[in-house]
C-alpha cells in the first residue's frame, strides 16, 4: 500500500524514471512465478513436464530415429519379447520386436505434438465462439450456446470415439476428433467470463474515457477473461493425451506408430504371460504426463485466483 | 474553432447562456418482466458553467441513471432512452485571458465554443445562441466516443472496480491521452506534426498487424521510444496534479497494490486529464473512509477551481452536498422534486420530501433516537399513475395529490419545487405548510 501524501506536499514530476513496459511485465511474471513455485506439488509437475519436454526435443539424440518415418516403431525381429535390461533394448521389446524405450521417447514427441495442436486449436475456436456469443448476446448467443449444449450432451469419450471410428483409424483423425470434442468447454468458459467482464465497472470506465470497442476487447476484456481459459488449457494438455491413448488402446490408433496408447494396446497381450514391461512403461508415461499437467494446472489456478492473494 | 473569431461572433458567444449542459424532460425506462420501469421520468435541469450541481436522492431514485445518460452509458437493452434531450455546450478557456477572467468572457475565464454551422450567428442547431450545442442522446457513437473522457468525464463510486486489474496505472491513464491527445503527444515527442503511418497509429492506440515489427526497426524504434517517453511525461503530470507521492513509481503499479484513496486519485487524474467541461461524479467518495473522503473532495474542488470545469455531483449524502455544491437538485422516484441554490434549499426546503430527507440527517446535536425516518418506501416505478410520486408517504397529502401530477414550478427566481403546497392544484384541496410546522 502506498501512503497518502499530505496535501502540502505535492508529488514531483521531475523524477520520471518509469520502468519500461517490458520490465513491468517481467516483474509481474516474477511475482507470479514465485507464487506458483511456492507449491511443491506444482514444482513436481513442472519437473516432470520439463523432463518430458527434454525427451521430446532431444529424441533423435536419445534414440536414433527410425528411417524413413521416425514415428513408426522400428522392428527388430531378431529380438522379440526381450525383458528390460537387454543390451540395445533398455526397457525390453514387444511381441513384434518393437523397442519399448524407442516408443517411450518418440511417444513423448507425438504426445506433445498432439496436445499442443489440439489445445491450441480448441482454445482459439472456443475463445472466438465464446466471445462472439457474449459480445452479440441475444439470438447469436442463444444459437451458439445451444450448439454447445448439443456437443456437451454427448460424453466426450464416446463422442470422440464415434468421430474417430467413422473417419477410420489414424492419428490425424484422433486429433480431429479431440478438437471437435474439446472446443465447447472453452466456448463456455470464455462466454461466461466475457459476460462477467463486460458488466464490470472498468469496462464502463474505459468507455467513459472514449476507448473504442476493439481496444476495449483487446486490452480490457481479453486479458481478464483469459486466466480460466489458460488453466483449463493446461489441464487439457493432460486430458487430451489420456483420451487419445484410450482411443488408440481400443484400436482407433494407427497401428505400429510410436504412440503410448498404441504401445499399451500392443503390450497387453503379454501381461498375462508375465511380459509386463511392454504395457507398463508407456502406461507409466501416460500417467506421469496427465499427472504433471494436472498438478501444474491446479497450481496455476490457485496462483491466479485473486482470492488466494497473499496466502 | 476558436481564434478566428470576428468581433461580432465573439459578441454572440458572449451573450450565450452560461450553461454547460441542459437536461430536458429526460426519460429512461427499463423493460422488466412486470412492465416498464420509469426509472427516470421527465427530469429537467441545467448545469451552469463552472458550478457544482448536487443531485441527491435515495437509492433507486434514478440519480445514477441520470448521470449515466450524459454519456449514454446505460445497458441497452433493458434500458431505453424513452425521450428528452441532454444538450451539451463545449467550453474552452478564453484565449484573451487564458482562464484568468476578463471582460470578453464575463470574468469566468471560459467561453462557449462557437457553433460550427452558423459561426456564432445563431441558427436552429444551436437554438439561436451561437454556441456549439450537442445533443448527447442523438449524436452518433463515434462523435460521442470523442467527447467521452475529453469533454465529458466521469468518476465512479468504487475505484477498486473501475480500474482494469491487468493493466498498470500508467497504462490506464495513458489511454486517455492516446484516445484524445494524439497530436499533443506527437508534438511533445518532438516529431513533425505530419507524422503518419505506424507511428501515428501507435500514438492513437490503433494497432494494425505488422506495426509492432515495423516499430521495432531502427528509424522508428527511437521515435516510438520518444512517443512513449512523452506519454509517460503526460501521465506523470496528470498523476502529479492529484498530489500523489512519486507519480513515476505509481505508474508501474497495478490497481491491487494501491489503497482505495490512491485508486480514486488515479480515477480523478484520468477523468481530469483532458480538462473536461463537465465532470460527472457518481458518489466518488462513498467507498472511502471519512478522512480520505475529505481529501478527495478537496482535490476535486481544487482541480475544478483551477480548470473551471462544471461538476454534476451525485450523492445521497446531504451534509456533503451542502458543503461542496453550489446548487442542489433533489430527486425522488425518477423526478426532480426540488432544485435551487444549496443554501436556500437547506435553509428553506419547500418539498415535504426534502424536509423529510433533511430531518433524517444525523447531526452532532441530534438527541439519541431523534432521527426522523420517512415512513414507507419508494414506490415501484412500473407504469406509475398520474399522481404525485410522494403521495402515500407524505404527511401533507390531499385528494389533489392523488389525482394530479405536480410539475416543477418556481417559488423564487432560483428555486423551484414540484409540490401543490406552493402551487395550487388544478382543483381540490391544497395542502398547507401550517401542518408541516405543527
Interface residues (C-beta under 8 A of the other chain):
Chain A: X1 X2 X3 X4 X5 X7 X9 X10 X11 X12 X13 X15 X16 X17 X18 X19 X21 X24 X27 X28 X199 X200 X201 X202 X204 X205 X206 X207 X208 X209 X210 X211 X212 X215 X219 X220 X223 X224 X306 X309
Chain B: X71 X73 X75 X145 X146 X147 X148 X149 X150 X153 X154 X156 X158 X161 X162 X163 X164 X165 X166 X167 X168 X170 X171 X175 X176 X179 X180 X205 X206 X232 X233 X236 X237 X239 X240 X242 X243 X244 X245 X246 X247 X248 X249 X250 X251 X252 X253 X254 X256 X257 X258 X259 X261 X262 X267 X270 X271 X292 X295 X298 X299
